[in-house]
């Protein structure tokens, strides 16, 4: 009986830990055509600095080709800003940005580069 109770407690804790995880809340982007800089802002509310629940990976595709894959090991604040140099981007191009949570979920943004 006590083994069954212990197993049930472990399962409840395991499932409740997973339910606390969530995908990044919001991803926004801006592209500076003059300097060829992509600025990505990611909102992922985790509270304080976290090394267990954070935006673990940012993947960026330009016109369908994956060009940047960045991994991180912690999150320092709920609002993060990433900047990337992308010299081949022109007005009218499409950029896809995927931000992945270290536990579960992702947020995707399709971004069309506008003329300045």
C-alpha positions in Angstrom: 0.0 0.0 0.0 2.8 2.5 0.9 4.6 1.8 -2.4 1.4 2.6 -4.4 0.9 5.8 -2.4 4.5 6.8 -3.0 4.2 6.1 -6.8 1.0 8.2 -6.9 2.6 11.1 -5.1 5.6 11.0 -7.6 3.2 11.0 -10.5 1.2 13.9 -9.2 4.4 15.9 -8.6 5.7 15.0 -12.1 2.6 16.1 -13.8 2.2 19.3 -11.8 5.8 20.3 -12.6 5.1 20.0 -16.3 1.9 22.0 -16.1 3.9 24.9 -14.6 6.0 25.1 -17.8 4.8 27.2 -20.7 5.8 28.4 -24.1 7.3 31.9 -24.5 4.4 34.4 -24.2 5.3 36.8 -27.0 7.9 37.2 -29.8 8.4 40.4 -31.7 11.0 41.5 -34.2 12.4 44.5 -36.0 14.9 44.7 -38.8 17.3 47.6 -39.4 18.0 47.5 -43.2 20.8 50.1 -42.9 22.9 48.0 -40.5 21.4 44.5 -41.3 20.5 43.9 -37.7 17.6 41.7 -36.7 16.3 42.5 -33.1 14.2 39.8 -31.5 12.3 40.4 -28.3 11.0 37.4 -26.3 8.7 37.6 -23.3 8.8 34.4 -21.2 7.6 34.9 -17.7 9.6 32.7 -15.3 10.1 35.1 -12.4 13.6 35.4 -11.2 16.8 34.2 -12.9 16.2 30.6 -14.0 18.6 27.8 -15.0 15.8 25.3 -15.2 13.0 27.1 -17.0 14.1 29.5 -19.7 14.1 30.2 -23.5 16.6 27.5 -24.5 16.8 28.0 -28.2 16.1 30.6 -30.9 16.0 29.4 -34.5 15.9 31.9 -37.3 15.1 31.1 -41.0 15.5 33.5 -43.9 13.3 32.9 -46.9 12.9 29.3 -45.8 16.5 28.5 -45.1 17.6 28.1 -41.4 20.5 30.6 -40.9 20.8 31.0 -37.1 20.4 28.6 -34.3 21.3 29.9 -30.8 21.1 28.0 -27.5 21.1 29.5 -24.1 21.7 28.0 -20.6 19.6 30.4 -18.4 17.2 33.3 -18.5 18.1 36.6 -16.7 14.7 38.4 -17.0 11.2 37.8 -18.3 11.9 40.2 -21.2 14.9 39.3 -23.3 16.4 40.9 -26.4 18.6 39.2 -29.0 20.4 40.8 -31.9 21.7 39.2 -35.0 23.7 40.4 -38.0 22.1 39.3 -41.2 23.8 40.9 -44.2 21.8 39.1 -47.0 18.4 40.3 -45.9 16.4 42.7 -48.2 13.1 44.5 -48.0 10.3 42.0 -48.7 12.1 39.0 -47.4 10.4 36.7 -44.9 12.1 35.8 -41.6 10.7 33.0 -39.3 11.6 33.1 -35.6 11.1 30.1 -33.3 11.7 30.5 -29.5 11.7 27.3 -27.5 11.1 26.8 -23.8 13.5 24.5 -22.0 10.7 22.5 -20.6 7.9 22.6 -23.1 6.3 24.8 -25.8 7.4 27.2 -28.4 6.4 30.5 -29.9 6.7 31.3 -33.6 6.8 34.6 -35.5 6.6 35.1 -39.2 8.2 38.5 -39.9 8.2 40.4 -43.2 11.1 42.8 -43.6 9.7 46.3 -44.5 11.3 49.1 -46.5 12.7 51.8 -44.1 
